[in-house]
Amino acid sequence: MTNDQLPNHLTTQPPNYPLEVYPYLLQPRMREMVWGGRNLARLLDKQIAPDQRIGETWEAWDGCVIENGAHRGATLGDLLARDAAAILGANARDNRFPLLFKFIDAQDDLSVQVHPDDAQAHASENYPFGKTEAWYVLHAEPGACLIHGFKGDVDAARAQSLLAENKLQDVLAYVPVQRGDVVFVPAGTVHAIMKGIVLAEIQENSDITYRLYDWGRASAQRPLHVAQSLRVLNFARETDHKIPSLVVRRDNFDHHFLVACKYFSLELLDVRAPIERIALNDKFNIVSIIEGAAEISSAKSRVVAARGRTILLPARLDAFGIAPQKTPCQLLRMYVPDLRADVIEPLTRAGHRAAEIARLVRE
């Protein structure tokens, strides 16, 4: 059980220095894991030392360091403490950044886990955020699968019995995946990322993780949290494993809506030609380049980002542009949505049926 937040770096500017808003290029935090590997170097051009096994890179959260411009060397948390409304806009209910975005390289099976919801996290861990998350699969080796929920009826007593018999894996739902698949993991869902998968993950800004089962690897360094897991588990059978994405086609790009809930919208922009203006609507945006390279611009500033780099667009920018560099590019876009205005209405105008939208929008 962890709540892993880096301490804030001291800002390089004095406290009364005006908070400048521009596209912030974020420095990822590389995290070595026993189940990690080197695929993030191959697929996303991450700089990984020969002896490193990187399982995660934390790309955007309040502890990440800004690499460019007037606030270079400061953390996002430093800026939030000075002017949260400039960064968060409509989401500035407190000074906390609400999301955590990461890349994950699983070269071995991760533990079978479950996360609490907001109320449970507050009651049990005195932390404001639970952990609802979503995955976008970037790479899957042949036969690779994820664990997502139970495949049959299970309750707490049966789960405890199966754990004692080392048979919990027999009732888990194994879901084959390939590049482009989208999986939504609400708090309370038993799940695991299995070996041979690289994915992007967007989640609430929480690292509260309860390990229910760890394939016999449990130790003092990797303890199990069976009692906590059983308290927050949703034991209902899971049948809807993958989210069918919906697309709105534009002249210069295709806008793929992957999944949305009250905590985040996860979208893919497939950009063929420059986009002059995407409105922020008083919301911060996280954009991450997963193919090609792009210039991300605002009215007064711009930054060129290569594959694997992530940028935070403060809400006060009002809008941003995207210009592919030489070849088309793909970006993941994430923000805290107004579900009706930002997701449901654009999809409805594009001709998508209500039943299709309902599978994508998890309210």
N, C-alpha and C positions, 0 to 999 in steps of 0.2 A: 504494500500500500504506500504510494508515494504522492507527494504534491510538489513536483519538481519545478521550481521557479528560480531562475538565475537572479542573483542580486543585481540591482540597477548599477550601471556605470555612471560615473559623474559626467554630466554634460560639459562640453567644452566651452559653453557660452555662459555668461553671468545670468542670474535669475531674471533680470529685467530686460534681457535681450529679446527683441520681438520674435515671436514664433513664426517662422517662415513655413509656408505650406508649398510643397512641390512633390513630385514623385520620389518617394524615399526608397532607395535601393537597400535591401535588407541583407545583413550578413547571417548566413545560416549557422546554427549550432550543430556540429557533428557529434553524434552519439554512438560510441562503440557498444555493441551488443554481442552476446555469445552466439546469437542466431543470425548476425549480420554478415555482410559480404562486400563485394566491390562492384555490384551492378549499377550503383548510382553514378559511378565514374563513367561507365560505358554508355548508360542510357541518358544521363543528364549532365555529363561533363563535370561532375563534382571532383574536387581535388582531394584524393584519398591516398595516404601514404601506403607503400607496399605492405607494411605489417599491420595495417588497420582493417578491422571488420566493422564497417559502419552499418548499423541497423536502421538508424533514423537520422534525418536532418530536420531540425525544427526551423522552419522557414519564416514564419510570421507569428509573433506573440509579443506580449509587452516587454519581454526581456531581450528582444533582438536589437542588435546595434545597427545604426544607420551608417552607410558607407559613403554617402555623397552629400555635397552641398553644405549649407550653413550649419546644419546640425550633425555633421559627421562626427562619429565617436559617441554621440548620445544614444541612449536606448529609447525605444518607443515609450516605455514607461516614464522616462524623464519628461518627455514632451506631454504626455497625458497629465502628469502632475501639474504642469504649467498652464495648459489650456486644452482640457479634454474635449470641449465643444469643437475646437478647430479640427481635431483628428476624427472624432466619433460622430459629430453632427447629431442627427436624431437619436443616435444610440448612446448619447452621453448622459446616462442615468447615474453613473458614478465614474470614477477615474480608472476603472478596470477595462482592459481590452478584452472583448467577449469571446474571441476566437483563437484557436491554435491550428495552424496549417503545417503539415509535415509531409515528407516523402519517407517511405518505408521499403527496405530491401530485406525480405525474409528468405534466407538461405537455409534455414531450418525451421521447424514448426514452432510458432509462438505458443505460449501457454493459453489454455482455455480460460477466458476472462469474462467478467461482467462489470458494469459500471453503475453507480447510483444515479438517480435523477436529481434535480436541483434540491427538492425538499429533503431527500435522503442525505445528500452531501452536506447540506446545512445542519441537519440534525446530528449526523454521525461524525462529521469531520470538521464542522464549523467553517465550511467553505461555501462560497455563494453559487458555484457552478457544479452541476453534475456533468455527465459526459455522454451526450448524444453525438454520434459521428456518422460520416459517410465516406465510402471508398470509391475511387476511380482507378481501375486497373490499368497500369501502364505496360505491364509485361507479365506473361504467365507461361511457364514451361508446359510442354504437353502433359496432360493429366493433372495439372495443378488445381487445387480446390481451396475454398474457404469453408470454415465452420460458421453457420449462421442459424442459431436457434436450435430447437429440438425437432426431431422428425416424427415424434409420437407423443402420447400423453405422459407427462412426468409431473410429479409433485415433490415437495421437499423431502418427504420420507423416502421415496424411491430414489431420489438423487443421492441421498446419504448412503443408502444401501448399495447403489451402483459404485459410488466412490470407494466404499469399503472393499468391494469385490474387484476393484480396478477395471470396471466395465462401463464407466460413464461414456466413453467414446462410442459405445454401441447405440446410444439414443440421440446422438448429435446429428444435425443435418449437414452433410458434406455437399458443397455446391461447386461444381466445376466452373471455372471462369477463364476468360480470355481478354485480350486487350480491348478496352472500351467498355467493359462491364461496369455497372454502377450498383453498389449495395448500400442500403441505408441501415444503420445500426442504432436504433433508439436505446436510451438508457434502459437497463434491465435485460437486454438481449444477450444470451450466452453466445460467444463468438471466439474465433481464432483465425489469424492469418497463417496459412500453411506454407511450407517451403516451396521455392520456385516462383514466388510472386513479388512483383514490385508495384507499389501503388502510391497514389496521392491520397492523403486523409485530411479532411476538414472536420473540426470538432469544436465543442465548447472548450473554453480555455481552462481545462482541468486535466490533471494527470492522476486522478484517483482511480486506481486499478485494483480490483480484487481478483486474485488468481484462484480459480476453482479447481483446476487440474493442470499438471505440468509434465505429463508424459514421463513421470518417474524422476524428474530433475529437481524436485523441491529440495531446498537447502536453506541454511541460515541466511544466505545472500538472496535467495529466491523463495521466500516463504509462501505457503498457501494461506488463503483467507476464506476458508469454507463457510464459517458461520456468517461472515459479512456477506458473502456471495448469495447464500440461501435467503438472506433477508431482503435482498433487492432483486432477485431473479424474477423474470416473467416466465412462467412455466407453460404458457400457451404454445401450442404447436405452431411453428412458423412455416408458411407455405409460399409467401410472396417474397422471394429472395432477391431478385434483380429488378431494378427500376428501368422500365423502357423510356429512353430519353425522347424528347420532342424537339423539333427544330423549327426555327423561324428564319427563312432565307431572306437575305438582304443583297443589295447589288455587290458590295465589297466583301461580305463575310456571311458565314452561316452561324447562327446563334443557337447552340444546342443547350437546352435546359435539361440538366441531368437529374437533380433532385432538389427539393426545397422543403424547409420546415420553418418553424418560428425562430430557430436559432441561426440558420444559414441558408443561403441559396448557393448551389454549386453549378457552374455553367462552363461550357467550353465554347470559345470563340475560334472559328476556323477562318483565318483572315487571308484574303487573296490580294487585296489592294488597300491603300491607306484609308483609315476611318478618321474623319476629321473630329467628330465629337460624339462621345458617349456621356450622357448626363449622369452625375452621381446622385442627384436628388437628395442631397443632405445626408449621404451615407458614405462611410469609408468603403473602399474596395481593396481587396487583395488580388493581384494578378501575378500569375506564374507562368513562365514560358516553358512549354514542354516539347515544342518542335520549332526549329528555326531560331531566328532572332528578331527583335522588334525594338523600334524606338517608341517609347511611351512619353507623351508630351502633355503639358498643360499650357495655359496661356503665356506663361513667362519662363518655363523651364522644360527640359527634356532629358531623358536618360536612355541610352541604348543598353538593352539587356539581352544576353545570350541564353541559350537553352540551359534550363536548370536554375535560373535566377528568378527571384521573387521581389515584387515591388508593392509598397503600401501607398495608396492614393488617399490622402486626407479628405474628409468630407468638404472642407472649405474650398477645395480646388474648384468645385462646381461641375467640372467636366474634364475629360481626358481624351487624347487621341492615340491611335495605334498605327504605326507604319512598318510593315514587314521590311526586313533588310535582305534584299536580293531575291529571296524566295518566299513563298507563303509561310505563315507561321501559325502555331496553335498556342492558345493561352487558356489556362484555367482562371476563372473569375469567381470570387467568393465575397459575400457581403451578408449583412443582416437585413432580410427583406421585409417590406410590406407585402405579404403574400398575394393579396388581391391586386394591388397596383403594379407590382414588379414582375409577377409570374403569371397569375391566372388570367388577367386581362390581356396581356400581349399574346398569350397562347390562344385565347379565345378568338381574338381578332385575326390570328393567322389561320383559323379554321379548324383547330383541334377540338375534339369532342370533350364534353364534360367528364365522361368516364375515363378517358385517357389522362386528362389533367389530374383527376383525383388520384390516380396511381402514382403520379410524380410528386404531387404536393401533399406532404404528410403533416396535417394540422393536429 
